[in-house]
Amino acid sequence: MAARSWSKVVRTFTRAKNTSSKLFNPQESVIVRQPAVATTVPSVSPFPLKLETYLRLANIPYKNRFGRAFSSKGKIPWMEYKDDKVADSNFCIRYLNEKFSVDLDAGLSAKGKGVGHAVLTMLEENTYWTIVYYRWIEIPHKTTNFLFPTASPWMKKLIAFGGQRRVKSYLHGHGIGRHTKDEIYSIACRDLASISAMLDNAPFLLGDKPTLVDTAAFGLLANIVWHDTESPLSAMIRKDFQNIEGYCQRIKEQAWPDWDDEIAKRKAIMYKKK
């Protein structure tokens, strides 16, 4: 099946399952648009988890509007505030910093901000794709099962086949997909080693308080630690980079006191039959 036709099938099945629009007023609230895909983390996508963690650490009130409606850029998450719509988690955060006059990096030196930006870029443009490789190349059927739990068996097979085919193209275009499996995981190992070394015995990556890079790191690393527990990346953390797990736990305790409740709420939406 052509990629375009496959996309149409998936969009038909995953049409947004939003809660009542009466509960949300874009003129008054920051609205985060994302799918309710939760298991042992509030979002199995690192980017919505990053954005929500940022909002919580910045003390910006927000509401989720769950569904699979993509932004104009074809990305999730995206957000609404008053009449504005913003796509991509990094652009959302820049927008919110300006609108709400907040900046998690305000206490950093210019050098610290540069380091944070470099690490964030490594995680999102490099490490992230090793997770994508694991989920869609190594375990595509398991990935489909947790993303689309109420789909019929034949639909799951179709999504797994189409998803793997599309992700192979993405990985090849990125460049990481041109490497062998062992080489890809060696890239992940070097990235995780860098994060572990930066942390050492510090509570957060750039000091005693979480900064923007910590929100990005948490979105990604929490998924490895608590969701992709059978992955080579998770095994690396348990064996060689154990301070990463403690780091994730600290951010979870500070930003997500309602962690279990949020997961339960989202799973209820996720598993609700159409």
Contacts in CASP RR format, 6 or more apart in sequence:
PFRMAT RR
TARGET T0000
AUTHOR 0000-0000-0000
METHOD contacts of the structure
MODEL  1
MAARSWSKVVRTFTRAKNTSSKLFNPQESVIVRQPAVATTVPSVSPFPLK
LETYLRLANIPYKNRFGRAFSSKGKIPWMEYKDDKVADSNFCIRYLNEKF
SVDLDAGLSAKGKGVGHAVLTMLEENTYWTIVYYRWIEIPHKTTNFLFPT
ASPWMKKLIAFGGQRRVKSYLHGHGIGRHTKDEIYSIACRDLASISAMLD
NAPFLLGDKPTLVDTAAFGLLANIVWHDTESPLSAMIRKDFQNIEGYCQR
IKEQAWPDWDDEIAKRKAIMYKKK
1 9 0 8 1.000
1 158 0 8 1.000
1 162 0 8 1.000
3 162 0 8 1.000
3 165 0 8 1.000
3 166 0 8 1.000
6 158 0 8 1.000
6 162 0 8 1.000
6 163 0 8 1.000
6 165 0 8 1.000
6 166 0 8 1.000
9 155 0 8 1.000
9 158 0 8 1.000
9 159 0 8 1.000
10 159 0 8 1.000
11 68 0 8 1.000
13 148 0 8 1.000
13 151 0 8 1.000
13 155 0 8 1.000
13 159 0 8 1.000
14 35 0 8 1.000
14 67 0 8 1.000
14 68 0 8 1.000
14 148 0 8 1.000
15 68 0 8 1.000
16 67 0 8 1.000
16 68 0 8 1.000
16 69 0 8 1.000
17 36 0 8 1.000
17 66 0 8 1.000
17 67 0 8 1.000
17 68 0 8 1.000
17 269 0 8 1.000
17 272 0 8 1.000
17 274 0 8 1.000
18 65 0 8 1.000
18 66 0 8 1.000
18 67 0 8 1.000
18 69 0 8 1.000
19 65 0 8 1.000
19 66 0 8 1.000
19 269 0 8 1.000
23 63 0 8 1.000
24 31 0 8 1.000
24 63 0 8 1.000
24 65 0 8 1.000
26 80 0 8 1.000
26 81 0 8 1.000
26 82 0 8 1.000
26 83 0 8 1.000
27 82 0 8 1.000
27 83 0 8 1.000
29 61 0 8 1.000
29 62 0 8 1.000
29 63 0 8 1.000
29 81 0 8 1.000
30 55 0 8 1.000
30 60 0 8 1.000
30 61 0 8 1.000
30 62 0 8 1.000
30 63 0 8 1.000
30 79 0 8 1.000
30 80 0 8 1.000
30 81 0 8 1.000
30 96 0 8 1.000
31 62 0 8 1.000
31 63 0 8 1.000
31 64 0 8 1.000
31 65 0 8 1.000
31 79 0 8 1.000
31 80 0 8 1.000
31 81 0 8 1.000
32 48 0 8 1.000
32 51 0 8 1.000
32 52 0 8 1.000
32 55 0 8 1.000
32 62 0 8 1.000
32 63 0 8 1.000
32 64 0 8 1.000
32 65 0 8 1.000
32 77 0 8 1.000
32 79 0 8 1.000
33 65 0 8 1.000
33 67 0 8 1.000
33 69 0 8 1.000
33 71 0 8 1.000
33 76 0 8 1.000
33 77 0 8 1.000
33 78 0 8 1.000
33 79 0 8 1.000
33 80 0 8 1.000
34 43 0 8 1.000
34 45 0 8 1.000
34 48 0 8 1.000
34 51 0 8 1.000
34 64 0 8 1.000
34 66 0 8 1.000
34 67 0 8 1.000
34 76 0 8 1.000
34 77 0 8 1.000
35 45 0 8 1.000
35 48 0 8 1.000
35 66 0 8 1.000
35 67 0 8 1.000
35 68 0 8 1.000
35 76 0 8 1.000
36 64 0 8 1.000
36 66 0 8 1.000
36 67 0 8 1.000
36 266 0 8 1.000
36 267 0 8 1.000
36 269 0 8 1.000
36 270 0 8 1.000
37 43 0 8 1.000
37 44 0 8 1.000
37 45 0 8 1.000
37 146 0 8 1.000
37 147 0 8 1.000
37 266 0 8 1.000
37 270 0 8 1.000
38 44 0 8 1.000
38 262 0 8 1.000
38 263 0 8 1.000
38 266 0 8 1.000
38 267 0 8 1.000
38 270 0 8 1.000
39 146 0 8 1.000
39 227 0 8 1.000
39 263 0 8 1.000
39 267 0 8 1.000
40 226 0 8 1.000
40 227 0 8 1.000
40 229 0 8 1.000
40 263 0 8 1.000
41 49 0 8 1.000
41 222 0 8 1.000
41 223 0 8 1.000
41 226 0 8 1.000
41 227 0 8 1.000
41 263 0 8 1.000
42 48 0 8 1.000
42 49 0 8 1.000
42 52 0 8 1.000
42 256 0 8 1.000
42 259 0 8 1.000
42 262 0 8 1.000
42 263 0 8 1.000
42 266 0 8 1.000
43 49 0 8 1.000
43 52 0 8 1.000
43 219 0 8 1.000
43 266 0 8 1.000
44 146 0 8 1.000
44 147 0 8 1.000
44 223 0 8 1.000
44 227 0 8 1.000
45 76 0 8 1.000
45 77 0 8 1.000
45 223 0 8 1.000
46 124 0 8 1.000
46 128 0 8 1.000
46 131 0 8 1.000
46 216 0 8 1.000
46 219 0 8 1.000
46 220 0 8 1.000
46 223 0 8 1.000
47 76 0 8 1.000
47 77 0 8 1.000
47 89 0 8 1.000
47 124 0 8 1.000
47 219 0 8 1.000
48 76 0 8 1.000
48 77 0 8 1.000
48 89 0 8 1.000
49 218 0 8 1.000
49 219 0 8 1.000
49 222 0 8 1.000
49 223 0 8 1.000
50 89 0 8 1.000
50 215 0 8 1.000
50 216 0 8 1.000
50 218 0 8 1.000
50 219 0 8 1.000
50 220 0 8 1.000
51 77 0 8 1.000
51 79 0 8 1.000
51 89 0 8 1.000
51 92 0 8 1.000
51 93 0 8 1.000
51 215 0 8 1.000
52 62 0 8 1.000
52 64 0 8 1.000
53 215 0 8 1.000
53 218 0 8 1.000
53 219 0 8 1.000
53 251 0 8 1.000
53 255 0 8 1.000
53 256 0 8 1.000
54 89 0 8 1.000
54 93 0 8 1.000
54 96 0 8 1.000
54 104 0 8 1.000
54 212 0 8 1.000
54 215 0 8 1.000
55 62 0 8 1.000
55 96 0 8 1.000
56 255 0 8 1.000
56 256 0 8 1.000
57 104 0 8 1.000
57 210 0 8 1.000
57 214 0 8 1.000
57 215 0 8 1.000
57 254 0 8 1.000
57 255 0 8 1.000
58 96 0 8 1.000
58 100 0 8 1.000
58 102 0 8 1.000
58 104 0 8 1.000
59 102 0 8 1.000
60 96 0 8 1.000
60 100 0 8 1.000
60 102 0 8 1.000
62 79 0 8 1.000
66 266 0 8 1.000
66 269 0 8 1.000
68 76 0 8 1.000
70 76 0 8 1.000
70 78 0 8 1.000
71 78 0 8 1.000
71 85 0 8 1.000
71 87 0 8 1.000
71 88 0 8 1.000
72 85 0 8 1.000
72 87 0 8 1.000
73 87 0 8 1.000
73 88 0 8 1.000
74 87 0 8 1.000
75 87 0 8 1.000
75 88 0 8 1.000
77 89 0 8 1.000
77 92 0 8 1.000
78 85 0 8 1.000
78 86 0 8 1.000
78 87 0 8 1.000
78 88 0 8 1.000
78 92 0 8 1.000
79 85 0 8 1.000
79 86 0 8 1.000
79 92 0 8 1.000
79 95 0 8 1.000
79 96 0 8 1.000
80 86 0 8 1.000
81 95 0 8 1.000
81 96 0 8 1.000
81 99 0 8 1.000
84 95 0 8 1.000
86 92 0 8 1.000
86 95 0 8 1.000
93 212 0 8 1.000
93 215 0 8 1.000
96 102 0 8 1.000
97 103 0 8 1.000
104 210 0 8 1.000
104 211 0 8 1.000
104 212 0 8 1.000
104 214 0 8 1.000
104 215 0 8 1.000
105 112 0 8 1.000
105 113 0 8 1.000
105 116 0 8 1.000
105 211 0 8 1.000
105 212 0 8 1.000
108 116 0 8 1.000
108 206 0 8 1.000
108 211 0 8 1.000
112 206 0 8 1.000
115 206 0 8 1.000
115 213 0 8 1.000
116 205 0 8 1.000
116 206 0 8 1.000
116 211 0 8 1.000
116 212 0 8 1.000
116 213 0 8 1.000
117 213 0 8 1.000
119 194 0 8 1.000
119 195 0 8 1.000
119 198 0 8 1.000
119 205 0 8 1.000
119 213 0 8 1.000
119 217 0 8 1.000
120 212 0 8 1.000
120 213 0 8 1.000
120 216 0 8 1.000
120 217 0 8 1.000
122 191 0 8 1.000
122 194 0 8 1.000
123 191 0 8 1.000
123 195 0 8 1.000
123 216 0 8 1.000
123 217 0 8 1.000
123 220 0 8 1.000
124 216 0 8 1.000
124 220 0 8 1.000
126 176 0 8 1.000
126 187 0 8 1.000
126 191 0 8 1.000
127 187 0 8 1.000
127 188 0 8 1.000
127 191 0 8 1.000
127 192 0 8 1.000
127 220 0 8 1.000
128 220 0 8 1.000
129 171 0 8 1.000
129 174 0 8 1.000
129 176 0 8 1.000
129 177 0 8 1.000
130 176 0 8 1.000
130 184 0 8 1.000
130 185 0 8 1.000
130 187 0 8 1.000
130 188 0 8 1.000
130 191 0 8 1.000
130 233 0 8 1.000
131 220 0 8 1.000
131 223 0 8 1.000
131 224 0 8 1.000
131 228 0 8 1.000
131 231 0 8 1.000
131 233 0 8 1.000
132 167 0 8 1.000
132 170 0 8 1.000
132 171 0 8 1.000
133 167 0 8 1.000
133 171 0 8 1.000
133 176 0 8 1.000
133 177 0 8 1.000
133 184 0 8 1.000
134 228 0 8 1.000
134 231 0 8 1.000
134 232 0 8 1.000
134 233 0 8 1.000
135 143 0 8 1.000
135 228 0 8 1.000
136 143 0 8 1.000
136 163 0 8 1.000
136 164 0 8 1.000
136 167 0 8 1.000
136 168 0 8 1.000
137 164 0 8 1.000
137 167 0 8 1.000
137 168 0 8 1.000
137 171 0 8 1.000
138 231 0 8 1.000
140 160 0 8 1.000
140 161 0 8 1.000
140 163 0 8 1.000
140 164 0 8 1.000
141 156 0 8 1.000
141 157 0 8 1.000
141 160 0 8 1.000
143 160 0 8 1.000
144 151 0 8 1.000
144 156 0 8 1.000
144 159 0 8 1.000
144 160 0 8 1.000
144 163 0 8 1.000
145 156 0 8 1.000
147 159 0 8 1.000
148 155 0 8 1.000
148 156 0 8 1.000
148 159 0 8 1.000
149 270 0 8 1.000
149 271 0 8 1.000
150 271 0 8 1.000
150 272 0 8 1.000
150 273 0 8 1.000
150 274 0 8 1.000
151 159 0 8 1.000
168 177 0 8 1.000
171 177 0 8 1.000
172 178 0 8 1.000
176 184 0 8 1.000
176 187 0 8 1.000
177 184 0 8 1.000
179 187 0 8 1.000
185 232 0 8 1.000
185 233 0 8 1.000
188 232 0 8 1.000
188 233 0 8 1.000
188 236 0 8 1.000
189 236 0 8 1.000
192 233 0 8 1.000
192 236 0 8 1.000
192 237 0 8 1.000
192 240 0 8 1.000
192 241 0 8 1.000
192 244 0 8 1.000
193 240 0 8 1.000
193 241 0 8 1.000
195 205 0 8 1.000
195 217 0 8 1.000
195 221 0 8 1.000
195 241 0 8 1.000
195 244 0 8 1.000
196 240 0 8 1.000
196 241 0 8 1.000
196 243 0 8 1.000
196 244 0 8 1.000
198 205 0 8 1.000
199 205 0 8 1.000
199 243 0 8 1.000
199 244 0 8 1.000
199 247 0 8 1.000
200 243 0 8 1.000
201 243 0 8 1.000
202 208 0 8 1.000
203 247 0 8 1.000
203 250 0 8 1.000
204 210 0 8 1.000
204 211 0 8 1.000
204 214 0 8 1.000
204 247 0 8 1.000
204 250 0 8 1.000
204 251 0 8 1.000
205 211 0 8 1.000
205 213 0 8 1.000
205 214 0 8 1.000
205 217 0 8 1.000
205 247 0 8 1.000
206 213 0 8 1.000
206 214 0 8 1.000
210 251 0 8 1.000
210 254 0 8 1.000
210 255 0 8 1.000
214 251 0 8 1.000
217 247 0 8 1.000
218 248 0 8 1.000
218 251 0 8 1.000
218 252 0 8 1.000
218 255 0 8 1.000
221 237 0 8 1.000
221 244 0 8 1.000
221 247 0 8 1.000
221 248 0 8 1.000
222 248 0 8 1.000
222 251 0 8 1.000
222 252 0 8 1.000
224 231 0 8 1.000
224 233 0 8 1.000
224 234 0 8 1.000
224 237 0 8 1.000
225 234 0 8 1.000
225 237 0 8 1.000
225 244 0 8 1.000
225 245 0 8 1.000
225 248 0 8 1.000
226 248 0 8 1.000
228 234 0 8 1.000
237 244 0 8 1.000
237 245 0 8 1.000
238 245 0 8 1.000
252 259 0 8 1.000
256 262 0 8 1.000
END
